[in-house]
């Protein structure tokens, strides 16, 4: 007799007298997925079976809820759910069988994707999520292992196993999600958790937008934005750490696509796209021909943690992608003619005569654009190391109306707790810096600006300030950086301003 599946049911024996199990497709944290045959309809299906060690009332209810939530979704980019039932204590769900690898396998085998392919996959996932959200279902575990990619480019989102059905609770009983998860419970996969999931706050469709942003980041860069030795370390980075910009990790990504990914990954839900539909529209609007060469920051690649065993013998280890450098192949040098007349400018005088203008052309001073830096909170000991990190992306989003702010202290001197707090702008490499322009609705605060080749761990390690100023009343304060060269700039706030206990900053712009 063949080996049994969970609960003692053997291969080729039909569950509920109908679904004949054939072979194991994948293993997950809550269930195993098997290829099976529907003996009544004569069609192949996928059957998900709950692990027996999870067979208590809470997990049975969550598993049953998966079937109810997923069965409500009928969309070309969503794996269809057909049936659910029990057989001798075995709880199972019957789903559409999709003959396609997961995005996890695709990335393991091929490494980072071209921008066009990433957009093609991402916009289909966004379409599926938008449909689910309108149906009142939040996925809450969007990740490469739950995205199937067919050879013809079609994409399907699978496993609404921990979806939260946003339906009204019955009057005489609490909402099932509240009864199951409670306050502070984290469900999902650490690599793709939204900050609000990590903190146990309310989850809505914008959490799926964040997770899809992380998936897009991984498709483009060949690595997730955050890694760590444990799931908890990775999860906390979603709350406390700003990711490297994709173009700093891998050259050639269109800047507009980078902007879409980073907005989707904003730590504050209100700073993200407010729906998966908005994200889909943004992806479709990206000019894929606008790739630009960008310096790449060396960063370690780590093995993504996953509880999914890829089928067809694909190893779970992460295949490190080859670093790609874009090297200009043609240098065009414009040579001015030194013999003869270079140019003749004619102007008409007030009397109508044409005059030869012999005035030398004005000298044009060009100012090199600096790629968008990565903002990092700077709160060294005795500080906590965190200072509204979820709002940091708002400092470089181009909108002065969206603000990062310090914590609220008892007085303008940080309640006597520490000498200051600040923000670091980490660049993609050394740049010659002209000025830092700070837009802030707060008045009267004082700050120093310091420059180094890379971020420093303590204030003293940064050395002396390049510039010191008190914020004026016009809302814009410009610090002269005197042409200093550096790869990191620290705005170190030393005084919150008379009568202030908090400082808000709308935008930081380097030239």
MARVOZA-198539 format. One line per field, with one value per residue (C-alpha): residue number from 1; residue in three letters; x, y, z. Coordinates in steps of 0.1 Angstrom, whole numbers, padded with zeros to 4 digits. Last residue first. Example, Ala and Ser with C-alpha at 12.3 -4.5 7.8 and 13.67 -1.06 7.14 Angstrom:
// residues 2
num [2,1]
residuo [SER,ALA]
X [0137,0123]
Y [-0011,-0045]
Z [0071,0078]
***
This chain:
// residues 511
num [511,510,509,508,507,506,505,504,503,502,501,500,499,498,497,496,495,494,493,492,491,490,489,488,487,486,485,484,483,482,481,480,479,478,477,476,475,474,473,472,471,470,469,468,467,466,465,464,463,462,461,460,459,458,457,456,455,454,453,452,451,450,449,448,447,446,445,444,443,442,441,440,439,438,437,436,435,434,433,432,431,430,429,428,427,426,425,424,423,422,421,420,419,418,417,416,415,414,413,412,411,410,409,408,407,406,405,404,403,402,401,400,399,398,397,396,395,394,393,392,391,390,389,388,387,386,385,384,383,382,381,380,379,378,377,376,375,374,373,372,371,370,369,368,367,366,365,364,363,362,361,360,359,358,357,356,355,354,353,352,351,350,349,348,347,346,345,344,343,342,341,340,339,338,337,336,335,334,333,332,331,330,329,328,327,326,325,324,323,322,321,320,319,318,317,316,315,314,313,312,311,310,309,308,307,306,305,304,303,302,301,300,299,298,297,296,295,294,293,292,291,290,289,288,287,286,285,284,283,282,281,280,279,278,277,276,275,274,273,272,271,270,269,268,267,266,265,264,263,262,261,260,259,258,257,256,255,254,253,252,251,250,249,248,247,246,245,244,243,242,241,240,239,238,237,236,235,234,233,232,231,230,229,228,227,226,225,224,223,222,221,220,219,218,217,216,215,214,213,212,211,210,209,208,207,206,205,204,203,202,201,200,199,198,197,196,195,194,193,192,191,190,189,188,187,186,185,184,183,182,181,180,179,178,177,176,175,174,173,172,171,170,169,168,167,166,165,164,163,162,161,160,159,158,157,156,155,154,153,152,151,150,149,148,147,146,145,144,143,142,141,140,139,138,137,136,135,134,133,132,131,130,129,128,127,126,125,124,123,122,121,120,119,118,117,116,115,114,113,112,111,110,109,108,107,106,105,104,103,102,101,100,99,98,97,96,95,94,93,92,91,90,89,88,87,86,85,84,83,82,81,80,79,78,77,76,75,74,73,72,71,70,69,68,67,66,65,64,63,62,61,60,59,58,57,56,55,54,53,52,51,50,49,48,47,46,45,44,43,42,41,40,39,38,37,36,35,34,33,32,31,30,29,28,27,26,25,24,23,22,21,20,19,18,17,16,15,14,13,12,11,10,9,8,7,6,5,4,3,2,1]
residuo [UNK,UNK,UNK,UNK,UNK,UNK,UNK,UNK,UNK,UNK,UNK,UNK,UNK,UNK,UNK,UNK,UNK,UNK,UNK,UNK,UNK,UNK,UNK,UNK,UNK,UNK,UNK,UNK,UNK,UNK,UNK,UNK,UNK,UNK,UNK,UNK,UNK,UNK,UNK,UNK,UNK,UNK,UNK,UNK,UNK,UNK,UNK,UNK,UNK,UNK,UNK,UNK,UNK,UNK,UNK,UNK,UNK,UNK,UNK,UNK,UNK,UNK,UNK,UNK,UNK,UNK,UNK,UNK,UNK,UNK,UNK,UNK,UNK,UNK,UNK,UNK,UNK,UNK,UNK,UNK,UNK,UNK,UNK,UNK,UNK,UNK,UNK,UNK,UNK,UNK,UNK,UNK,UNK,UNK,UNK,UNK,UNK,UNK,UNK,UNK,UNK,UNK,UNK,UNK,UNK,UNK,UNK,UNK,UNK,UNK,UNK,UNK,UNK,UNK,UNK,UNK,UNK,UNK,UNK,UNK,UNK,UNK,UNK,UNK,UNK,UNK,UNK,UNK,UNK,UNK,UNK,UNK,UNK,UNK,UNK,UNK,UNK,UNK,UNK,UNK,UNK,UNK,UNK,UNK,UNK,UNK,UNK,UNK,UNK,UNK,UNK,UNK,UNK,UNK,UNK,UNK,UNK,UNK,UNK,UNK,UNK,UNK,UNK,UNK,UNK,UNK,UNK,UNK,UNK,UNK,UNK,UNK,UNK,UNK,UNK,UNK,UNK,UNK,UNK,UNK,UNK,UNK,UNK,UNK,UNK,UNK,UNK,UNK,UNK,UNK,UNK,UNK,UNK,UNK,UNK,UNK,UNK,UNK,UNK,UNK,UNK,UNK,UNK,UNK,UNK,UNK,UNK,UNK,UNK,UNK,UNK,UNK,UNK,UNK,UNK,UNK,UNK,UNK,UNK,UNK,UNK,UNK,UNK,UNK,UNK,UNK,UNK,UNK,UNK,UNK,UNK,UNK,UNK,UNK,UNK,UNK,UNK,UNK,UNK,UNK,UNK,UNK,UNK,UNK,UNK,UNK,UNK,UNK,UNK,UNK,UNK,UNK,UNK,UNK,UNK,UNK,UNK,UNK,UNK,UNK,UNK,UNK,UNK,UNK,UNK,UNK,UNK,UNK,UNK,UNK,UNK,UNK,UNK,UNK,UNK,UNK,UNK,UNK,UNK,UNK,UNK,UNK,UNK,UNK,UNK,UNK,UNK,UNK,UNK,UNK,UNK,UNK,UNK,UNK,UNK,UNK,UNK,UNK,UNK,UNK,UNK,UNK,UNK,UNK,UNK,UNK,UNK,UNK,UNK,UNK,UNK,UNK,UNK,UNK,UNK,UNK,UNK,UNK,UNK,UNK,UNK,UNK,UNK,UNK,UNK,UNK,UNK,UNK,UNK,UNK,UNK,UNK,UNK,UNK,UNK,UNK,UNK,UNK,UNK,UNK,UNK,UNK,UNK,UNK,UNK,UNK,UNK,UNK,UNK,UNK,UNK,UNK,UNK,UNK,UNK,UNK,UNK,UNK,UNK,UNK,UNK,UNK,UNK,UNK,UNK,UNK,UNK,UNK,UNK,UNK,UNK,UNK,UNK,UNK,UNK,UNK,UNK,UNK,UNK,UNK,UNK,UNK,UNK,UNK,UNK,UNK,UNK,UNK,UNK,UNK,UNK,UNK,UNK,UNK,UNK,UNK,UNK,UNK,UNK,UNK,UNK,UNK,UNK,UNK,UNK,UNK,UNK,UNK,UNK,UNK,UNK,UNK,UNK,UNK,UNK,UNK,UNK,UNK,UNK,UNK,UNK,UNK,UNK,UNK,UNK,UNK,UNK,UNK,UNK,UNK,UNK,UNK,UNK,UNK,UNK,UNK,UNK,UNK,UNK,UNK,UNK,UNK,UNK,UNK,UNK,UNK,UNK,UNK,UNK,UNK,UNK,UNK,UNK,UNK,UNK,UNK,UNK,UNK,UNK,UNK,UNK,UNK,UNK,UNK,UNK,UNK,UNK,UNK,UNK,UNK,UNK,UNK,UNK,UNK,UNK,UNK,UNK,UNK,UNK,UNK,UNK,UNK,UNK,UNK,UNK,UNK,UNK,UNK,UNK,UNK,UNK,UNK,UNK,UNK,UNK,UNK,UNK,UNK,UNK,UNK,UNK,UNK,UNK,UNK,UNK,UNK,UNK,UNK,UNK,UNK,UNK]
X [0221,0204,0167,0151,0113,0084,0101,0081,0098,0083,0083,0082,0079,0114,0128,0134,0171,0200,0186,0214,0208,0234,0247,0261,0283,0306,0324,0322,0314,0307,0277,0256,0225,0192,0162,0127,0095,0095,0099,0135,0151,0182,0214,0247,0269,0298,0295,0325,0333,0308,0322,0311,0275,0277,0272,0285,0268,0293,0318,0309,0291,0275,0246,0239,0204,0183,0145,0128,0098,0081,0064,0096,0113,0151,0175,0209,0236,0265,0276,0303,0291,0305,0283,0246,0237,0225,0206,0208,0181,0185,0182,0197,0215,0196,0170,0168,0132,0144,0157,0126,0104,0085,0093,0071,0090,0105,0084,0084,0060,0038,0030,0065,0057,0088,0088,0122,0113,0081,0102,0111,0076,0078,0110,0092,0125,0142,0177,0164,0184,0212,0226,0223,0191,0198,0168,0176,0167,0178,0190,0172,0199,0219,0215,0246,0245,0256,0270,0265,0290,0274,0284,0310,0296,0304,0268,0269,0242,0212,0198,0161,0165,0158,0185,0178,0199,0223,0243,0273,0288,0321,0337,0370,0395,0389,0361,0346,0350,0320,0331,0307,0317,0303,0301,0288,0291,0260,0270,0252,0258,0250,0221,0225,0203,0183,0181,0148,0161,0136,0129,0096,0078,0091,0089,0071,0080,0102,0132,0150,0186,0207,0224,0249,0249,0273,0258,0253,0259,0231,0228,0193,0163,0137,0124,0100,0080,0058,0021,0010,0027,0010,-0024,-0018,-0007,-0039,-0059,-0042,-0056,-0045,-0011,0012,0017,-0015,-0003,0029,0059,0060,0065,0041,0058,0092,0080,0064,0095,0117,0095,0098,0136,0138,0159,0193,0216,0208,0211,0213,0186,0163,0165,0181,0153,0144,0146,0124,0090,0099,0132,0112,0099,0134,0147,0117,0121,0156,0191,0182,0171,0153,0147,0143,0168,0170,0167,0138,0118,0127,0115,0083,0076,0082,0058,0033,0036,0030,-0001,-0013,-0011,-0029,-0059,-0066,-0049,-0055,-0024,-0005,0029,0043,0010,0011,0047,0037,0049,0067,0100,0084,0057,0021,0002,0012,-0010,-0009,-0046,-0066,-0061,-0089,-0118,-0110,-0110,-0143,-0160,-0175,-0209,-0245,-0248,-0231,-0199,-0200,-0176,-0139,-0129,-0093,-0072,-0050,-0054,-0060,-0035,-0030,-0026,-0026,-0004,-0005,0028,0024,0047,0025,0035,0020,0021,0018,0055,0064,0047,0013,0003,-0023,-0048,-0075,-0110,-0140,-0151,-0136,-0104,-0104,-0108,-0080,-0058,-0063,-0056,-0025,-0012,-0017,0001,0030,0036,0038,0057,0083,0085,0091,0117,0138,0139,0163,0175,0165,0162,0154,0133,0112,0109,0096,0073,0056,0058,0028,0003,-0026,-0050,-0081,-0089,-0104,-0101,-0095,-0101,-0091,-0110,-0123,-0131,-0139,-0151,-0143,-0152,-0143,-0118,-0104,-0068,-0070,-0058,-0087,-0112,-0138,-0134,-0161,-0148,-0116,-0132,-0153,-0125,-0100,-0126,-0127,-0089,-0092,-0120,-0100,-0070,-0089,-0107,-0076,-0062,-0028,-0008,-0029,-0017,-0046,-0051,-0051,-0064,-0055,-0077,-0076,-0109,-0132,-0163,-0172,-0138,-0122,-0085,-0058,-0026,-0018,-0012,0000,-0012,-0006,0031,0033,0042,0039,0028,0023,0011,-0021,-0050,-0084,-0111,-0146,-0154,-0151,-0113,-0106,-0079,-0052,-0026,-0035,-0054,-0037,-0043,-0017,-0009,-0002,0025,0013,0000]
Y [0698,0680,0682,0674,0677,0682,0684,0685,0695,0685,0700,0736,0767,0779,0758,0721,0725,0704,0689,0670,0669,0643,0639,0607,0599,0629,0657,0692,0719,0745,0727,0758,0750,0763,0768,0770,0776,0814,0820,0809,0777,0784,0775,0756,0745,0720,0706,0691,0654,0627,0602,0626,0621,0583,0554,0571,0571,0570,0593,0620,0654,0673,0697,0714,0723,0748,0750,0784,0775,0743,0740,0726,0726,0719,0727,0711,0728,0724,0688,0670,0635,0602,0571,0561,0586,0581,0611,0609,0623,0638,0638,0660,0663,0636,0630,0666,0667,0670,0705,0722,0708,0677,0657,0646,0623,0640,0645,0634,0654,0652,0687,0692,0666,0654,0620,0626,0634,0613,0581,0588,0585,0548,0556,0578,0583,0550,0544,0547,0577,0576,0565,0573,0587,0591,0580,0570,0587,0570,0595,0603,0605,0637,0660,0677,0715,0731,0767,0784,0811,0839,0840,0866,0899,0904,0908,0919,0945,0945,0980,0985,1017,1000,0975,0941,0913,0890,0862,0848,0815,0798,0820,0806,0785,0772,0749,0735,0698,0678,0645,0615,0585,0552,0519,0532,0504,0491,0468,0436,0416,0380,0368,0347,0317,0314,0280,0262,0237,0230,0193,0194,0212,0240,0234,0264,0275,0303,0323,0341,0332,0364,0386,0410,0446,0464,0498,0502,0534,0542,0540,0549,0530,0552,0527,0511,0543,0535,0542,0506,0503,0534,0521,0488,0506,0527,0495,0479,0507,0537,0538,0543,0574,0567,0532,0547,0525,0534,0502,0510,0544,0527,0504,0532,0555,0526,0522,0559,0557,0529,0501,0500,0493,0469,0476,0513,0515,0495,0522,0507,0500,0522,0505,0506,0490,0466,0460,0446,0417,0408,0406,0386,0361,0354,0359,0389,0401,0432,0445,0411,0400,0397,0434,0438,0408,0414,0450,0439,0414,0441,0464,0435,0432,0470,0469,0439,0459,0487,0464,0465,0455,0472,0472,0442,0460,0435,0437,0475,0475,0453,0418,0405,0389,0379,0357,0362,0362,0383,0384,0417,0419,0388,0364,0339,0357,0390,0373,0355,0389,0387,0371,0382,0408,0387,0403,0425,0414,0422,0386,0383,0361,0336,0308,0330,0307,0315,0345,0336,0350,0345,0350,0322,0299,0303,0323,0313,0337,0324,0314,0349,0366,0381,0368,0392,0384,0410,0400,0423,0416,0449,0438,0406,0424,0449,0420,0402,0434,0440,0405,0411,0445,0429,0402,0425,0451,0425,0413,0449,0457,0427,0401,0393,0357,0330,0298,0310,0339,0315,0291,0318,0331,0297,0273,0266,0238,0253,0229,0248,0242,0216,0223,0196,0188,0152,0140,0109,0129,0166,0191,0220,0226,0245,0273,0292,0304,0342,0360,0353,0362,0344,0352,0342,0307,0322,0337,0306,0282,0302,0305,0267,0267,0294,0275,0243,0262,0275,0243,0221,0201,0219,0187,0170,0193,0207,0192,0212,0194,0205,0194,0172,0167,0137,0154,0127,0112,0146,0137,0149,0169,0175,0205,0201,0224,0250,0259,0248,0217,0215,0193,0158,0132,0114,0119,0108,0134,0118,0093,0121,0119,0093,0066,0067,0079,0068,0087,0082,0117,0134,0114,0077,0059,0035,0000]
Z [-0046,-0017,-0009,0024,0025,0049,0083,0115,0148,0183,0218,0207,0230,0220,0192,0189,0197,0185,0153,0135,0097,0087,0051,0037,0007,0009,-0010,0005,-0020,0006,0022,0025,0046,0033,0055,0040,0060,0057,0094,0097,0110,0130,0113,0115,0086,0079,0114,0132,0133,0122,0148,0176,0167,0169,0145,0114,0080,0050,0034,0059,0059,0089,0091,0124,0136,0154,0156,0154,0132,0122,0088,0074,0040,0043,0015,0017,-0003,-0027,-0023,-0043,-0044,-0030,-0035,-0037,-0011,0026,0039,0077,0099,0134,0171,0198,0231,0249,0277,0290,0279,0243,0248,0233,0260,0272,0240,0211,0188,0158,0126,0090,0069,0038,0026,0012,-0016,-0035,-0018,-0002,0035,0032,0031,0068,0081,0092,0110,0135,0155,0163,0178,0213,0223,0249,0226,0189,0173,0136,0115,0079,0046,0014,-0012,-0045,-0071,-0071,-0101,-0114,-0115,-0147,-0147,-0180,-0188,-0208,-0245,-0253,-0266,-0303,-0314,-0350,-0355,-0378,-0381,-0372,-0352,-0319,-0327,-0342,-0329,-0346,-0330,-0349,-0339,-0339,-0365,-0379,-0361,-0326,-0335,-0303,-0297,-0284,-0270,-0273,-0253,-0266,-0248,-0214,-0189,-0172,-0144,-0137,-0106,-0112,-0091,-0061,-0063,-0031,-0016,-0019,-0044,-0073,-0073,-0092,-0064,-0043,-0005,0010,0046,0033,0046,0018,0016,0019,-0006,0009,-0004,-0026,-0035,-0073,-0091,-0115,-0152,-0164,-0178,-0194,-0219,-0195,-0192,-0162,-0166,-0163,-0130,-0117,-0128,-0110,-0078,-0079,-0084,-0054,-0034,-0013,-0029,0000,0023,0042,0051,0068,0061,0024,0004,-0024,-0026,-0029,-0057,-0077,-0074,-0086,-0116,-0124,-0120,-0146,-0134,-0152,-0122,-0094,-0057,-0057,-0084,-0060,-0033,-0002,0023,0052,0086,0117,0109,0081,0099,0128,0107,0095,0131,0142,0113,0124,0111,0090,0056,0043,0008,-0008,-0033,-0071,-0074,-0098,-0088,-0051,-0052,-0070,-0042,-0015,-0033,-0035,0003,0008,-0015,0005,0037,0019,0015,0052,0085,0118,0141,0154,0152,0126,0106,0107,0093,0064,0063,0032,0044,0077,0061,0074,0106,0136,0166,0185,0194,0188,0159,0161,0179,0161,0127,0135,0142,0177,0183,0189,0162,0135,0123,0093,0066,0060,0055,0067,0045,0063,0037,0007,-0009,-0046,-0069,-0106,-0134,-0171,-0189,-0215,-0195,-0164,-0133,-0100,-0070,-0035,-0032,-0044,-0015,-0006,0028,0042,0014,0023,0013,0012,-0024,-0034,-0018,-0038,-0071,-0063,-0052,-0085,-0105,-0084,-0091,-0128,-0126,-0108,-0133,-0164,-0143,-0134,-0170,-0183,-0156,-0166,-0138,-0110,-0106,-0130,-0111,-0076,-0090,-0111,-0082,-0059,-0087,-0084,-0112,-0135,-0140,-0122,-0105,-0094,-0058,-0034,0003,0029,0066,0075,0105,0088,0056,0058,0033,0009,-0027,-0059,-0051,-0081,-0082,-0087,-0118,-0141,-0113,-0093,-0056,-0032,-0029,-0015,0016,0024,0017,0039,0066,0069,0074,0101,0118,0117,0131,0161,0168,0168,0140,0136,0143,0116,0088,0069,0034,0002,-0028,-0063,-0092,-0123,-0141,-0144,-0130,-0106,-0100,-0093,-0097,-0073,-0072,-0036,-0014,0022,0049,0076,0073,0037,0017,-0021,-0050,-0034,-0058,-0069,-0044,-0056,-0048,-0048,-0020,0005,-0001,-0028,-0021,-0048,-0022,0013,0040,0074,0089,0068,0036,0037,0018,-0008,0000]
***
